[in-house]
Amino acid sequence: MAEIIEVECPVCHSNLWVDIEKKTVVQHKKTKKKKVTSFDDLLLKEKEKKEKVEERFLSAQDLEQAKKKKAEEIFKKSLQEK
């Protein structure tokens, strides 16, 4: 009985089924090519991510300041009532 293993080609990422005893490829299946992006595209994506993070940070900072201001107003109001 032939022992067959499945491996992935490190170059083209195709799946290969290899007969170990005969040392031959029994079957192969090509996979979709991975999308290769340019360095400029990667830099642009990273810049966009950075901008989104900065926007979220600023909005969180504004929200925190608003909470602090509201807490101070409530504290001052409670002191005046006494």
C-alpha positions in Angstrom: 0.0 0.0 0.0 1.4 3.4 -1.0 1.8 6.0 1.6 0.8 9.4 0.3 1.4 12.7 2.1 0.2 16.2 1.3 2.6 19.1 1.2 2.5 22.7 0.2 5.1 24.0 -2.3 7.0 26.8 -0.7 7.5 28.6 -4.0 4.0 28.6 -5.7 1.9 27.5 -2.6 0.3 24.7 -4.6 -0.8 21.5 -2.8 1.1 18.4 -3.8 0.3 14.8 -3.0 3.5 12.8 -2.9 3.9 9.0 -2.9 6.7 8.4 -0.4 7.7 4.9 -1.6 8.0 5.9 -5.3 9.1 9.5 -4.5 6.8 10.9 -7.1 4.1 13.6 -7.2 0.7 11.8 -7.5 -1.5 14.8 -7.8 -1.2 18.6 -7.6 -3.6 21.4 -7.1 -2.8 25.0 -7.9 -4.0 27.6 -5.5 -4.9 31.2 -6.1 -2.0 33.5 -6.3 -1.6 35.7 -3.3 -2.1 39.4 -4.1 1.3 41.1 -4.1 1.1 44.7 -3.2 3.7 47.3 -3.8 5.7 49.0 -1.0 3.9 52.3 -1.7 0.5 50.6 -1.2 1.6 49.2 2.1 2.9 52.6 3.2 -0.4 54.2 2.3 -2.4 51.6 4.2 -0.2 52.0 7.3 -0.6 55.8 7.0 -4.4 55.4 6.9 -4.3 53.1 9.9 -2.3 55.6 11.8 -4.7 58.4 11.0 -7.7 56.3 12.1 -5.9 55.5 15.4 -5.2 59.2 16.0 -8.8 60.2 15.2 -10.1 57.6 17.7 -7.6 58.8 20.3 -8.6 62.4 19.9 -12.3 61.5 20.1 -11.7 59.4 23.2 -9.7 62.3 24.7 -12.6 64.8 24.0 -15.1 62.4 25.6 -12.9 62.1 28.7 -12.6 65.8 29.0 -16.4 66.2 28.7 -16.9 63.6 31.4 -14.4 65.4 33.6 -16.2 68.7 33.1 -19.6 67.3 33.8 -18.3 65.6 37.0 -16.8 69.0 38.2 -20.1 70.7 37.5 -22.0 68.1 39.5 -19.5 68.4 42.3 -19.7 72.2 42.4 -23.5 72.0 42.3 -23.5 69.6 45.3 -21.2 71.9 47.3 -23.5 74.9 46.7 -26.6 73.0 47.9 -25.1 72.4 51.4 
